[in-house]
Amino acid sequence: MKDILKPNGLGLKRVFKASYCSYLGFKAAFKEEAAFRQELLLSLILFPISFWLASSLLHWAILISSLLIILIVELLNSAIEALTDRVSTELHVLSGRAKDMGSAAVTLSLTIVLIIWAVSLYMKIA
């Protein structure tokens, strides 16, 4: 009965299994989602620039966190899309709404990055 309640085990065994599931999620996103690859590339390009742009350790953490937010939201959006398609590939207003809301969340996360990085650049060059 315990195995049914705790399918991933306990302690370190659970941590290792959860880490493996995370690895599979990253692998699937990289393989299947062009938007994730593009946003990852953007993050990899901006990462070294963040060292020049940041005026403090906290500022650097904010710049990097904004990039991570994009990737997090894109992963969630991709999960919503995959689950929606798994349920049914037929057009349905609720399926479309779920996908559109996920897309809107990605747009908002990109807007956050644009604001943070634009203000940071302005502060650096002004």
Backbone as numpy.savetxt, mean C-alpha at the origin, in Angstrom:
# Nx Ny Nz CAx CAy CAz Cx Cy Cz
-9.55 -29.46 18.15 -10.36 -28.26 18.15 -9.51 -27.00 18.15
-8.36 -27.05 18.86 -7.49 -25.88 18.91 -6.98 -25.52 17.51
-6.70 -26.54 16.68 -6.20 -26.27 15.34 -7.22 -25.51 14.51
-8.49 -25.77 14.75 -9.53 -25.04 14.02 -9.57 -23.59 14.47
-9.39 -23.37 15.76 -9.44 -22.01 16.29 -8.17 -21.22 15.98
-7.02 -21.90 15.89 -5.74 -21.25 15.67 -5.05 -21.88 14.46
-5.53 -21.64 13.25 -4.96 -22.31 12.08 -3.52 -21.93 11.80
-3.07 -20.78 12.30 -1.70 -20.35 12.04 -0.75 -20.68 13.18
-1.19 -21.41 14.17 -0.32 -21.78 15.27 -0.20 -20.67 16.30
0.78 -20.85 17.18 1.00 -19.88 18.25 2.45 -19.44 18.24
2.72 -18.32 18.87 4.09 -17.85 19.07 4.84 -17.60 17.78
6.11 -18.02 17.77 6.97 -17.78 16.60 6.46 -18.48 15.35
5.86 -19.65 15.53 5.31 -20.37 14.38 4.27 -19.50 13.67
3.44 -18.84 14.45 2.42 -17.95 13.89 3.06 -16.77 13.18
4.11 -16.20 13.79 4.81 -15.06 13.19 5.40 -15.46 11.84
6.03 -16.64 11.78 6.64 -17.08 10.53 5.59 -17.35 9.45
4.48 -17.97 9.84 3.41 -18.23 8.87 2.79 -16.92 8.39
2.58 -15.97 9.29 2.02 -14.67 8.91 2.98 -13.93 7.99
4.28 -14.02 8.28 5.28 -13.37 7.43 5.28 -13.98 6.04
5.12 -15.29 5.97 5.07 -15.95 4.67 3.83 -15.51 3.88
2.70 -15.38 4.56 1.49 -14.89 3.90 1.70 -13.47 3.38
2.38 -12.65 4.15 2.68 -11.28 3.71 3.57 -11.31 2.47
4.58 -12.18 2.48 5.45 -12.33 1.32 4.64 -12.71 0.08
3.71 -13.65 0.24 2.87 -14.06 -0.89 2.02 -12.90 -1.39
1.54 -12.07 -0.46 0.75 -10.90 -0.85 1.57 -9.90 -1.66
2.79 -9.61 -1.19 3.67 -8.71 -1.94 4.00 -9.29 -3.31
4.28 -10.58 -3.34 4.62 -11.25 -4.60 3.46 -11.16 -5.60
2.25 -11.43 -5.13 1.07 -11.37 -6.00 0.83 -9.94 -6.48
0.97 -8.97 -5.59 0.75 -7.57 -5.98 1.77 -7.16 -7.03
3.02 -7.54 -6.84 4.06 -7.16 -7.80 3.83 -7.84 -9.15
3.43 -9.09 -9.12 3.22 -9.85 -10.35 1.97 -9.41 -11.10
0.87 -9.16 -10.37 -0.44 -8.98 -11.00 -0.89 -7.53 -11.14
-0.33 -6.61 -10.37 -0.87 -5.25 -10.32 0.13 -4.22 -10.86
-0.14 -3.72 -12.06 0.74 -2.71 -12.67 0.81 -1.45 -11.81
-0.31 -1.04 -11.23 -0.32 0.17 -10.40 0.60 0.00 -9.20
0.61 -1.18 -8.59 1.50 -1.42 -7.45 2.96 -1.30 -7.88
3.29 -1.88 -9.04 4.67 -1.79 -9.54 5.06 -0.34 -9.80
4.15 0.44 -10.38 4.44 1.85 -10.66 4.63 2.64 -9.37
3.79 2.40 -8.39 3.89 3.12 -7.12 5.13 2.68 -6.33
5.49 1.42 -6.46 6.72 0.94 -5.82 7.93 1.60 -6.47
7.92 1.70 -7.80 9.01 2.37 -8.50 9.11 3.83 -8.08
7.99 4.52 -8.01 7.97 5.90 -7.54 8.58 6.00 -6.14
8.20 5.10 -5.27 8.73 5.11 -3.90 10.23 4.86 -3.88
10.70 3.95 -4.71 12.14 3.66 -4.76 12.93 4.84 -5.32
12.33 5.59 -6.23 12.99 6.79 -6.78 13.02 7.90 -5.73
11.91 8.08 -5.03 11.82 9.16 -4.05 12.57 8.87 -2.76
12.77 7.61 -2.43 13.43 7.26 -1.18 14.79 7.95 -1.01
15.72 7.84 -1.96 17.01 8.52 -1.75 16.88 10.05 -1.74
15.92 10.58 -2.47 15.70 12.03 -2.49 15.24 12.51 -1.11
14.56 11.65 -0.38 14.05 12.03 0.95 15.18 12.42 1.90
16.36 11.82 1.75 17.48 12.17 2.62 17.93 13.60 2.39
17.90 14.04 1.14 18.27 15.42 0.81 17.17 16.39 1.21
15.95 15.99 1.02 14.81 16.88 1.21 14.46 17.11 2.68
14.65 16.12 3.50 14.22 16.20 4.90 15.10 17.15 5.71
14.45 17.95 6.54 15.18 18.89 7.40 15.41 18.33 8.80
14.80 17.20 9.11 14.97 16.55 10.41 14.61 15.08 10.27
14.90 14.34 11.32 14.55 12.92 11.31 13.04 12.74 11.25
12.31 13.57 11.97 10.85 13.50 11.93 10.32 13.82 10.53
10.89 14.83 9.90 10.49 15.20 8.55 10.74 14.03 7.59
11.91 13.39 7.74 12.23 12.23 6.90 11.21 11.11 7.12
10.85 10.88 8.38 9.88 9.83 8.69 8.52 10.12 8.05
8.14 11.39 8.02 6.87 11.77 7.39 6.93 11.54 5.89
8.04 11.91 5.26 8.20 11.68 3.82 8.11 10.19 3.49
8.82 9.36 4.24 8.82 7.92 3.98 7.45 7.31 4.29
6.85 7.75 5.38 5.52 7.23 5.75 4.49 7.54 4.67
4.60 8.69 4.05 3.65 9.03 2.99 3.79 8.07 1.81
5.02 7.65 1.52 5.23 6.68 0.44 4.66 5.32 0.82
4.84 4.94 2.07 4.29 3.66 2.53 2.77 3.67 2.49
2.16 4.82 2.76 0.70 4.92 2.72 0.19 4.58 1.32
0.88 5.07 0.29 0.47 4.74 -1.09 0.45 3.23 -1.29
1.53 2.57 -0.88 1.63 1.13 -1.09 0.59 0.37 -0.28
0.36 0.81 0.94 -0.65 0.16 1.79 -2.04 0.28 1.15
-2.39 1.48 0.74 -3.72 1.69 0.17 -3.86 0.94 -1.15
-2.80 0.90 -1.95 -2.86 0.14 -3.21 -3.05 -1.35 -2.94
-2.38 -1.88 -1.93 -2.57 -3.29 -1.57 -4.02 -3.55 -1.15
-4.58 -2.66 -0.35 -5.98 -2.82 0.07 -6.92 -2.70 -1.12
-6.65 -1.76 -2.01 -7.48 -1.60 -3.21 -7.41 -2.86 -4.08
-6.22 -3.39 -4.25 -6.06 -4.61 -5.05 -6.79 -5.78 -4.41
-6.77 -5.85 -3.08 -7.49 -6.92 -2.38 -8.99 -6.78 -2.59
-9.49 -5.55 -2.53 -10.92 -5.31 -2.78 -11.29 -5.75 -4.19
-10.46 -5.37 -5.17 -10.74 -5.74 -6.56 -10.70 -7.26 -6.75
-9.71 -7.92 -6.16 -9.60 -9.37 -6.30 -10.79 -10.08 -5.66
-11.17 -9.64 -4.49 -12.30 -10.25 -3.81 -13.61 -10.01 -4.56
-13.77 -8.81 -5.09 -14.97 -8.49 -5.86 -15.05 -9.37 -7.10
-13.92 -9.54 -7.79 -13.90 -10.39 -8.98 -14.09 -11.86 -8.62
-13.63 -12.26 -7.44 -13.80 -13.64 -6.99 -15.28 -13.95 -6.75
-15.99 -12.98 -6.19 -17.41 -13.18 -5.91 -18.18 -13.29 -7.22
-17.92 -12.36 -8.15 -18.60 -12.40 -9.44 -17.94 -11.42 -10.39
-17.79 -11.85 -11.64 -17.24 -10.94 -12.65 -18.35 -10.20 -13.39
-19.61 -10.51 -13.04 -20.73 -9.79 -13.65 -20.73 -8.34 -13.18
-21.17 -7.46 -14.07 -21.30 -6.06 -13.68 -22.41 -5.91 -12.66
-22.10 -5.23 -11.57 -23.10 -4.98 -10.52 -22.77 -3.64 -9.89
-23.79 -2.88 -9.56 -23.59 -1.54 -9.02 -22.75 -1.57 -7.74
-22.97 -2.55 -6.87 -22.20 -2.61 -5.62 -20.74 -3.00 -5.86
-20.51 -3.89 -6.82 -19.14 -4.25 -7.17 -18.40 -3.04 -7.73
-19.08 -2.32 -8.61 -18.49 -1.11 -9.17 -18.22 -0.07 -8.10
-19.15 0.07 -7.18 -18.98 1.04 -6.09 -17.77 0.68 -5.22
-17.63 -0.59 -4.89 -16.50 -1.03 -4.06 -15.18 -0.74 -4.76
-15.12 -1.05 -6.05 -13.89 -0.80 -6.80 -13.62 0.70 -6.93
-14.65 1.48 -7.17 -14.48 2.93 -7.30 -14.02 3.56 -5.98
-14.56 3.07 -4.88 -14.15 3.61 -3.57 -12.70 3.25 -3.27
-12.29 2.05 -3.64 -10.89 1.68 -3.48 -9.99 2.56 -4.31
-10.41 2.83 -5.54 -9.65 3.72 -6.41 -9.58 5.13 -5.84
-10.68 5.60 -5.28 -10.70 6.93 -4.67 -9.73 6.99 -3.49
-9.64 5.92 -2.73 -8.70 5.88 -1.60 -7.26 5.98 -2.10
-6.95 5.31 -3.19 -5.61 5.41 -3.77 -5.34 6.84 -4.21
-6.32 7.47 -4.85 -6.16 8.86 -5.29 -5.89 9.78 -4.10
-6.61 9.58 -3.01 -6.38 10.40 -1.81 -4.98 10.16 -1.24
-4.52 8.92 -1.25 -3.17 8.65 -0.73 -2.11 9.31 -1.61
-2.33 9.31 -2.91 -1.40 10.01 -3.81 -1.44 11.51 -3.59
-2.61 12.04 -3.28 -2.75 13.47 -2.98 -1.98 13.83 -1.71
-2.04 12.96 -0.71 -1.27 13.18 0.52 0.22 13.28 0.20
0.71 12.36 -0.61 2.12 12.38 -0.99 2.46 13.65 -1.75
1.62 14.02 -2.68 1.87 15.23 -3.46 1.96 16.45 -2.55
1.05 16.58 -1.61 1.06 17.73 -0.70 2.32 17.72 0.16
2.61 16.59 0.80 3.77 16.51 1.70 5.07 16.77 0.95
5.23 16.17 -0.20 6.48 16.32 -0.94 6.59 17.70 -1.58
5.48 18.26 -2.06 5.52 19.61 -2.65 5.86 20.65 -1.58
5.25 20.56 -0.42 5.55 21.50 0.66 7.00 21.33 1.11
7.47 20.11 1.19 8.85 19.85 1.59 9.83 20.43 0.58
9.53 20.27 -0.70 10.40 20.83 -1.74 10.38 22.35 -1.68
9.22 22.92 -1.50 9.11 24.38 -1.39 9.94 24.88 -0.20
9.83 24.21 0.94 10.59 24.62 2.12 12.10 24.50 1.88
12.50 23.53 1.09 13.93 23.31 0.82 14.50 24.38 -0.09
13.74 24.76 -1.13 14.29 25.69 -2.13 13.91 27.14 -1.88
12.95 27.40 -1.01 12.51 28.78 -0.76 13.41 29.47 0.25
